[in-house]
Amino acid sequence: MLSRISSPPVLHATTRPTRSSKGGTTKRKWTRPSRARSEVDSFVAELAKGDGEDFAVKAPIRDGDNVEHFWLSDVVYRDGEFQGTIGNDPGIVTNVTFGQSWTIKKAEISDWMFMRGGKMYGNYTMRPLLKTMPAEEAEQYRSMLAEP
């Protein structure tokens, strides 16, 4: 049975609409895909070893002009692609649902993560959000990071 990812991968939205001073809407990006992509081969190696748990990749999913990033859980890697299950409800796009299977090329992911020994590896998209969280919550997440 699937359960919704609730902590910490629930931090899934990578764009947030904001109002400009001229009355229009702009989008602010929260992602850090370059580090995740540059280290994805090490993630693939850890996934193959199976020395960890809760392996997941973050997939940008486009619906018209909107893009939302979702954690894919229960991931497998084969032939340059990750396949997994959408791990949270959409908040921006309408073309995917919780629990749906999704495939993404290795070069297209925006993040990856796994847990080992109570420590979180990866999840680079969460790190910029720590400064926006209540201090106690942010400290809890920081204490979980393998590399703060």
C-alpha positions in Angstrom: 0.0 0.0 0.0 1.3 3.4 -0.9 1.6 6.2 1.6 2.2 9.8 0.8 5.7 11.0 1.3 5.4 13.4 4.3 8.7 14.1 5.7 10.9 15.7 4.5 10.3 15.1 0.7 6.9 16.8 1.0 8.8 20.0 0.1 8.0 19.3 -3.5 7.0 22.6 -5.1 9.9 24.2 -6.9 8.1 27.2 -8.3 5.8 29.5 -6.4 3.7 32.2 -8.0 4.5 35.6 -6.7 2.9 39.0 -7.6 5.2 41.6 -9.1 4.9 45.3 -8.3 3.3 45.8 -11.8 0.4 43.4 -11.0 1.7 40.5 -13.1 2.7 37.1 -11.8 6.2 35.7 -11.8 7.6 32.4 -10.7 10.5 32.0 -8.3 12.6 28.8 -8.6 13.6 26.8 -5.6 15.6 24.0 -7.2 19.2 23.1 -7.2 19.4 20.5 -9.9 23.0 21.1 -11.0 24.5 19.5 -7.8 22.0 16.7 -7.8 22.7 16.0 -11.5 26.4 16.2 -11.1 26.3 13.6 -8.4 23.6 11.4 -9.8 26.1 8.6 -10.8 27.0 8.2 -7.1 23.3 7.9 -6.3 22.8 5.2 -9.0 25.8 3.3 -7.5 24.2 3.5 -4.0 20.8 2.4 -5.4 22.5 -0.6 -7.1 24.2 -1.5 -3.8 21.0 -1.2 -1.9 22.8 0.0 1.2 20.1 2.4 2.3 16.4 3.0 2.2 13.8 5.3 0.9 15.6 5.9 -2.4 13.8 8.6 -4.4 14.4 10.9 -7.3 12.6 14.2 -8.0 11.0 14.6 -11.4 10.0 17.9 -13.0 6.6 17.3 -14.6 5.2 19.8 -17.1 1.5 20.6 -17.7 1.3 23.3 -20.3 3.3 26.3 -18.9 3.3 24.9 -15.4 6.1 22.7 -14.0 5.9 20.9 -10.6 8.6 18.6 -9.2 7.5 15.4 -7.6 9.4 12.8 -5.6 9.3 9.4 -7.2 9.5 6.6 -4.6 10.2 2.9 -5.1 12.7 3.8 -7.8 14.5 1.4 -10.1 17.2 2.4 -12.6 17.5 0.8 -15.9 18.9 1.8 -19.3 19.5 5.4 -18.3 16.1 6.0 -16.8 14.5 6.0 -13.4 11.0 4.5 -12.9 9.1 5.2 -9.7 5.8 6.1 -8.2 4.5 9.7 -7.8 4.8 10.2 -4.0 2.6 13.2 -3.3 -0.5 14.9 -4.5 -0.1 17.6 -7.2 -0.5 21.2 -6.2 0.2 23.0 -9.5 -0.1 20.5 -12.4 -3.2 18.3 -13.1 -1.8 15.7 -15.4 -0.5 13.3 -12.7 -1.9 11.7 -9.6 -0.5 10.2 -6.4 0.6 6.6 -6.9 1.0 6.9 -10.7 4.0 5.3 -12.2 6.4 7.7 -13.9 9.7 7.3 -15.9 12.3 10.0 -16.3 15.7 10.1 -17.9 18.7 10.3 -15.6 19.7 13.7 -17.1 16.3 15.2 -16.4 16.0 14.6 -12.6 16.1 17.7 -10.4 17.2 15.9 -7.2 17.7 12.6 -5.5 17.8 11.3 -1.9 18.1 8.2 0.3 18.4 7.4 3.9 21.1 5.4 5.6 21.7 5.1 9.4 19.2 7.8 10.1 21.0 10.3 7.9 19.6 11.8 4.7 21.8 11.9 1.6 21.0 14.3 -1.3 17.7 16.2 -1.1 19.5 19.4 -2.3 16.3 21.1 -3.1 15.3 21.1 0.5 18.4 22.9 1.7 17.5 26.4 0.5 14.1 26.1 2.2 15.7 25.5 5.6 16.1 29.3 6.2 12.3 29.8 5.6 11.3 27.2 8.2 10.7 27.7 11.9 14.0 27.3 13.7 13.1 24.1 15.5 11.9 22.4 12.3 14.9 23.5 10.3 17.3 22.2 13.0 15.5 18.9 12.9 16.1 18.6 9.2 19.7 19.8 9.5 20.5 17.2 12.1 19.3 14.5 9.6 21.6 15.7 6.7 24.6 13.6 6.1 26.3 16.7 4.7 24.8 19.8 6.3 
